[in-house]
Amino acid sequence: MLNFIQFPDWLKPQIIPGLPFRWYSLMYIIGFVITYLLFMYQLKQRKIKVEKDDILSFFFWGIVGLILGARIFAALFFDPSGKYWSAPWLIFWPFSSTGQLTGLSGMNYYGGLLGAFIGMAIYANHKKIDLLEWGDMLVAGLPIAYSFGRVGNFINGELFGRITTLPWGMYFPADDTTFSTGHKWVREFAAQAGISLSNTETAIHLPRHPTQVYEWFFEGIFLWLILWFVFRNRRPFKGFIVALYILGYGLVRFLVDYLRVPLLQKFSIILDPEHININRFQSFFNFSMSQIFSFLMIISGIILMYVFHKKSKEQELSPEGDVHTMSSKKLRKKIT
């Protein structure tokens, strides 16, 4: 009996075969809509009155920054050819060397996050918007929206993990990597996965971690539950939700990426060179490019937590804060 799951053959990237409409794109559109609706819900809940045009413009510049940042990071740090370092003008060039329209292939989360922040920060500064207040409301609903992107990754059968013998391991049709049955560990993996080997087979496919599902749950559902139901209405200071999201996502992604196939070994940190295998997890001391960025997110989240907390304390001790505190005390005294 097979001890792994076959990828559903009825799942196809195209919504309608033959037409250029893909589930992946639809999932991200749904994600953007959900983010917007949850943001509007919080504005209404907090009774914050603001022009709708300002909200739409805030999101518009965030999306523009997201697209630019995601594309730049994907091209410079996650493209195996390295051609964009020598020819950066090709990053947004949608044609092949023969002049054929190819579009822009490849987006990256880390660059998208940084680009979205820069775009929204510029607009917020121009319109005198409280970026920390709006940022807390935005990221409180962001993980649940982002989880739809991982559903799109799963439907595409991409960004899968390293090989595994766990019963929920999965064989992805897009995985064209084969392993020689001449290796003892390959035969052992096959036996644990319930794969029968014939005497004529010299190479086989092995099941992999469905890391898209792991990320869908931990980066999306789990993180959203914490931000939305635990801290959304109990934040100790402005910017807390933003810092916690950056810290939480970085930590979850850092751990999951131990099981995910690295997109690019270049720029990675290898502390255990004797145990390098992009298809088989062997060492906790070798870090992929994604883990490097995730670690930077963890550090950034901790630093921002300190900075925003310090800022809130300074505002409480400012003259305006003292006046507010004294007024509150006088009011309580009168009521008593």
C-alpha positions in Angstrom: 0.0 0.0 0.0 1.2 3.5 -0.9 2.1 5.5 2.2 1.8 8.9 0.5 -0.8 11.0 -1.3 -1.1 11.3 -5.1 -1.5 14.9 -6.3 -5.1 15.3 -7.5 -4.9 14.9 -11.3 -8.1 17.0 -11.7 -6.3 20.1 -10.4 -5.1 22.3 -13.2 -3.4 25.7 -13.1 -5.9 27.1 -15.7 -9.5 27.8 -14.5 -10.8 27.0 -18.0 -8.5 24.9 -20.2 -7.3 26.8 -23.2 -7.9 30.2 -21.7 -5.2 32.4 -19.9 -7.1 32.6 -16.6 -5.2 30.9 -13.8 -6.3 29.9 -10.3 -3.1 31.4 -8.9 -4.0 34.9 -10.2 -7.6 34.5 -9.0 -6.4 33.5 -5.5 -4.3 36.7 -5.2 -7.2 38.8 -6.3 -9.4 37.2 -3.7 -6.6 37.9 -1.1 -6.5 41.6 -2.0 -10.3 41.9 -1.7 -10.3 40.2 1.7 -7.5 42.4 3.0 -9.5 45.5 1.9 -12.8 44.3 3.4 -11.1 43.4 6.8 -9.4 46.8 6.8 -12.7 48.6 6.1 -14.4 46.5 8.9 -11.8 47.7 11.4 -12.2 51.3 10.3 -15.9 51.1 11.0 -15.4 49.2 14.3 -13.0 51.9 15.5 -15.3 54.7 14.1 -12.4 56.2 12.1 -13.8 58.5 9.5 -11.7 58.9 6.4 -12.2 59.6 2.7 -12.7 56.5 0.6 -10.3 57.9 -2.0 -7.6 58.0 0.6 -8.1 54.4 1.4 -8.1 53.3 -2.2 -5.0 55.4 -2.9 -3.3 53.9 0.2 -3.9 50.4 -1.2 -3.1 51.4 -4.7 0.4 52.6 -3.8 0.9 49.6 -1.6 0.1 47.2 -4.5 2.4 49.2 -6.9 5.2 48.9 -4.3 4.4 45.2 -3.8 4.7 44.4 -7.5 7.9 46.4 -8.0 9.6 45.0 -4.8 8.4 41.4 -5.4 9.7 41.4 -9.0 13.1 43.0 -8.1 13.8 40.6 -5.3 12.8 37.6 -7.4 15.0 38.6 -10.2 18.1 39.5 -8.2 18.0 37.0 -5.4 16.0 34.0 -6.6 16.8 33.6 -10.3 19.3 30.8 -10.8 20.8 32.3 -14.0 22.0 35.4 -12.4 21.5 37.4 -15.6 19.7 40.3 -13.9 22.8 41.3 -11.9 24.7 42.0 -15.1 21.6 43.3 -17.0 19.2 44.8 -14.4 17.2 46.6 -17.2 15.8 43.1 -18.1 14.0 42.8 -14.7 10.9 44.4 -16.2 11.5 43.4 -19.8 8.6 41.1 -20.9 10.2 39.8 -24.1 12.7 37.0 -24.8 15.9 37.5 -26.7 14.0 36.5 -29.9 11.4 39.2 -29.3 8.6 36.8 -28.1 6.3 38.1 -25.4 7.0 36.0 -22.3 5.6 38.3 -19.5 7.3 38.6 -16.1 7.9 35.3 -14.4 8.7 35.3 -10.7 7.6 37.3 -7.7 9.0 37.2 -4.2 7.2 37.7 -0.8 10.1 39.5 1.0 10.5 42.1 -1.8 6.8 42.5 -2.0 6.5 43.2 1.7 9.2 45.7 1.6 7.9 47.4 -1.5 4.3 47.5 -0.2 5.6 49.1 3.0 7.6 51.8 1.1 4.7 52.6 -1.2 2.2 52.9 1.7 4.7 54.8 3.9 5.3 57.4 1.1 1.5 57.9 0.6 0.8 58.0 4.3 3.5 60.7 4.9 2.1 62.7 2.0 -1.4 62.6 3.4 -0.4 62.8 7.1 -1.9 59.4 7.8 -1.1 57.6 11.0 0.9 54.8 9.4 1.2 52.7 12.6 -2.6 52.9 13.2 -3.4 51.9 9.6 -0.6 49.4 9.5 -1.9 47.5 12.5 -5.4 47.3 10.9 -3.9 46.2 7.6 -1.7 43.3 8.8 -4.3 42.1 11.3 -6.2 40.7 8.3 -3.2 40.1 5.9 -2.3 36.5 6.8 -5.8 35.1 6.0 -5.7 36.8 2.7 -2.1 35.7 2.0 -3.2 32.1 2.6 -5.1 32.1 -0.7 -1.8 32.6 -2.5 -0.5 29.4 -1.0 -3.6 27.6 -2.3 -2.6 28.9 -5.7 0.9 27.5 -5.2 -0.6 24.1 -4.4 -2.9 24.1 -7.4 0.1 24.9 -9.6 2.0 22.0 -7.9 5.0 24.4 -7.2 7.2 25.3 -4.3 7.0 21.8 -2.9 9.2 20.5 -0.2 12.0 18.0 0.3 11.4 14.3 0.1 9.7 12.6 3.0 8.4 9.2 4.2 5.6 10.8 6.2 2.1 9.4 5.3 1.0 12.9 4.0 3.9 13.2 1.7 2.9 13.9 -1.9 4.1 13.2 -5.3 3.8 16.4 -7.5 3.6 15.9 -11.3 5.9 19.0 -11.8 8.7 17.3 -9.9 10.9 15.8 -12.5 13.7 14.8 -10.0 14.6 11.1 -9.9 16.7 9.2 -7.4 19.0 6.3 -8.2 17.9 3.0 -6.7 21.5 2.1 -6.4 21.6 4.1 -3.2 20.6 2.3 0.0 18.8 5.3 1.5 16.7 5.6 -1.7 15.6 2.0 -1.4 14.8 2.5 2.3 12.8 5.6 1.5 10.9 3.7 -1.2 10.1 0.9 1.1 8.8 3.2 3.8 6.6 5.0 1.2 5.2 1.7 0.0 6.8 2.0 -3.4 7.6 -1.4 -4.9 10.8 -1.6 -6.9 11.3 -3.8 -9.9 14.6 -5.3 -10.8 14.7 -3.1 -14.0 14.1 0.2 -12.2 17.2 2.3 -11.9 15.6 5.6 -10.9 12.4 6.6 -9.1 10.4 9.6 -7.9 9.9 10.0 -4.2 7.1 11.8 -2.3 7.7 15.3 -0.9 6.5 17.5 1.9 3.4 19.6 0.8 5.1 22.7 2.1 2.4 24.9 0.4 -0.1 23.4 2.8 2.2 23.9 5.8 2.6 27.5 4.8 -1.1 27.9 4.1 -1.9 26.9 7.7 1.0 28.4 9.7 1.7 31.6 7.8 -1.9 32.1 7.0 -4.6 30.6 9.2 -2.6 30.1 12.4 -0.9 33.6 12.3 -4.2 35.3 11.4 -6.0 33.6 14.4 -3.4 35.0 16.7 -3.3 38.5 15.3 -7.1 38.9 14.7 -8.6 37.2 17.8 -5.9 37.6 20.4 -4.1 40.9 19.8 -6.2 43.0 17.4 -8.3 44.6 20.2 -5.6 44.2 22.9 -2.6 45.7 21.4 -0.4 47.4 24.1 0.8 50.2 21.7 0.5 51.4 18.1 2.6 49.3 15.7 2.5 46.2 17.9 0.5 44.2 15.4 2.9 45.2 12.6 5.9 44.2 14.6 4.3 40.9 15.8 3.3 40.0 12.2 6.9 40.6 10.9 8.3 38.6 13.8 5.7 35.8 13.6 5.9 35.3 9.8 9.7 35.4 9.8 9.8 32.7 12.5 7.2 30.4 10.9 8.8 30.8 7.4 12.3 30.2 8.8 11.2 26.8 10.3 9.1 25.7 7.3 11.9 26.4 4.9 13.9 23.6 6.5 11.5 21.3 4.7 11.1 23.3 1.5 13.3 22.9 -1.6 15.6 26.0 -1.8 14.9 28.0 -4.9 18.6 29.0 -5.2 21.7 27.9 -3.4 23.6 31.0 -4.4 24.1 33.4 -1.5 23.0 30.8 1.0 24.9 30.2 4.2 26.4 26.7 4.4 27.9 25.9 7.8 27.8 22.1 7.4 29.2 21.5 3.8 29.3 17.7 4.3 25.5 17.5 4.5 24.3 19.6 1.5 21.3 18.1 -0.4 18.5 20.4 -1.7 16.1 17.4 -2.0 16.8 15.7 1.4 16.9 17.5 4.7 20.2 16.7 6.4 21.4 19.6 8.6 20.0 22.4 10.7 23.1 24.4 10.0 22.7 25.1 6.3 20.4 28.1 5.6 18.7 28.9 2.3 18.3 32.4 0.9 14.7 32.5 2.1 15.8 31.6 5.7 18.3 34.5 5.6 15.5 36.9 4.8 13.3 35.2 7.3 15.9 35.7 10.0 16.2 39.3 9.1 12.4 39.6 9.5 12.7 38.1 13.0 15.4 40.6 14.0 13.4 43.4 12.4 10.2 42.4 14.3 12.1 42.5 17.6 13.7 45.8 16.9 10.4 47.4 15.8 8.7 46.0 18.9 11.2 47.9 21.0 11.1 51.1 18.9 7.3 51.3 18.8 7.0 50.6 22.5 9.6 53.3 23.3 7.7 55.7 21.0 4.4 55.1 22.8 6.1 55.7 26.2 7.6 59.0 25.0 4.2 60.1 23.7 2.6 59.3 27.1 5.3 61.4 28.8 5.0 64.3 26.4 3.3 67.6 27.5 0.2 66.6 25.5 0.2 63.2 27.2 0.6 64.8 30.6 -2.4 67.1 29.9 -4.4 64.2 28.8 -3.5 62.2 31.9 -4.3 65.1 34.2 -7.6 65.7 32.5 -8.5 62.0 32.9 -7.5 62.1 36.6 -9.7 65.2 37.2 -12.6 63.6 35.4 -12.3 60.4 37.5 -12.1 62.5 40.7 -15.3 64.4 39.8 -17.1 61.2 39.1 -16.0 59.8 42.4 
